Amino acid sequence: MAILNDRDRSAVQQELAKLTGPVKLVVFSQELIAGDLCRQNEALVREVAELSDAITVEVLNPAIDRERAAAYGVDQVPAIVVEGARDWGIRFYGIPMGYEFSNLIDAIIVASTGEPALSEATKASLQTLAADVEIKVFSTPT
């Protein structure tokens, strides 16, 4: 059963037309821990990937692929790593549905282009940071 309806598929396909480079979505999934959630997450990611030739999907089990999970810093499932020409550190835990879905699409575009949609003032302000900053955003369905 499809997760995205025809209207959503069309809108996502238009957004994914902005991709300028390849994107790999690395999905961490573990049937024994979160079976239904992991299956839904995988299905969503595969549906999105079908809408652009620039997107590939790799599914890993963190219990089996421990070294890869550790390298990505993934310790929970379901998880998605959004990787472009390099790993920008973009991670999604849980299923990015509802309002979070648009963030997944934006993350795919940013990973592809390597350019976040930030104003010049914001970019200049970020350049003044003395060290890297890890940002975590938590959301809950409403």
C-alpha atoms as one frame of an Amber mdcrd trajectory, in Angstrom:
protein
   0.000   0.000   0.000   1.374   3.376  -1.035   2.074   5.966   1.641   2.088
   8.978  -0.691  -1.011   9.868  -2.671  -0.791  10.994  -6.312  -0.900  14.693
  -5.452   1.907  14.325  -2.890   3.979  12.239  -5.300   3.697  14.965  -7.910
   4.675  17.700  -5.446   7.643  15.704  -4.150   8.793  14.937  -7.678   8.767
  18.671  -8.488  10.877  19.393  -5.405  13.311  16.583  -6.201  13.863  18.114
  -9.638  16.103  20.586  -7.732  18.672  17.861  -7.008  22.066  18.635  -8.502
  23.965  15.592  -7.260  23.365  12.082  -5.985  21.889  11.399  -2.559  22.077
   8.154  -0.638  19.475   7.434   2.010  20.905   4.919   4.467  18.058   3.385
   6.427  18.763   1.607   9.693  16.078  -0.922  10.410  15.687  -3.766  12.876
  12.678  -6.049  12.661  12.962  -7.426  16.205  13.116  -4.019  17.874  10.605
  -1.892  15.973   9.228  -4.069  13.191   6.165  -2.120  12.047   7.810   1.289
  12.431  10.881   0.119  10.540   8.775  -1.370   7.725   6.816   1.894   7.367
  10.027   3.925   7.389  11.605   1.736   4.705   8.470   1.940   2.562   8.374
   5.739   2.811  12.048   6.082   1.882  11.681   3.701  -1.073   8.650   5.647
  -2.354  10.601   8.902  -2.219  13.611   7.310  -3.944  11.387   6.069  -6.779
  10.670   9.701  -7.654  14.263  10.600  -8.592  17.075   8.733 -10.309  19.508
  10.743  -8.157  18.403   8.955  -4.950  19.594   5.528  -3.859  18.587   3.567
  -0.773  20.675   1.273   1.389  19.041  -0.619   4.256  21.220  -1.744   7.156
  20.561  -3.560  10.403  22.519  -1.908  13.246  22.836  -5.228  15.075  24.544
  -6.780  12.057  26.182  -3.714  10.492  27.607  -2.455  13.790  30.658  -0.755
  12.315  28.581   1.213   9.801  26.049   2.180  12.487  28.868   3.375  14.743
  30.504   5.296  11.894  27.210   7.121  11.268  26.571   7.546  14.991  23.252
   5.728  14.702  22.124   3.966  17.857  18.341   3.834  17.401  15.860   2.529
  14.855  14.196   3.444  12.650  16.796   5.908  11.404  17.641   7.600   8.117
  21.025   9.045   7.179  20.795  11.605   4.366  24.128  11.666   2.578  25.168
  13.679  -0.470  28.700  14.121  -1.817  29.681  13.903   1.839  28.005  13.067
   5.120  26.569  16.357   6.391  25.428  14.743   9.658  21.730  14.800   8.754
  19.832  12.117  10.662  16.155  11.345  11.105  15.008   9.072  13.913  11.491
   7.709  13.710   9.307   8.025  10.632   9.397  11.510   9.084   5.705  11.764
   8.323   3.316  14.659   8.704   5.139  17.959   9.173   8.488  16.167   9.376
   8.112  14.856   5.819   8.834  18.256   4.274  12.014  18.399   6.386  13.129
  15.082   4.889  12.618  16.429   1.363  14.467  19.652   2.247  17.318  17.606
   3.758  17.596  15.544   0.569  17.840  18.724  -1.506  20.440  20.279   0.817
  22.520  17.079   0.797  22.380  17.047  -2.997  23.304  20.684  -3.555  25.563
  21.136  -0.527  23.923  24.523   0.024  21.395  25.142   2.791  18.728  27.740
   2.093  20.101  30.331   4.530  20.316  34.083   4.183  23.742  35.669   3.762
  23.363  37.251   7.213  22.755  33.847   8.787  25.718  32.301   6.955  27.953
  35.170   8.119  26.749  34.749  11.692  27.441  31.010  11.604  30.995  31.660
  10.376  31.735  33.366  13.695  31.159  30.191  15.713  34.355  29.038  17.420
  33.532  25.323  17.172  31.161  22.913  15.479  27.690  22.808  16.983  25.430
  19.768  17.084  21.793  20.666  16.638  19.059  18.223  17.584  15.431  18.916
  16.785  12.778  16.891  18.553   9.196  16.781  17.367   6.113  14.824  18.191
   2.987  14.102  16.144   0.103  16.443  16.938
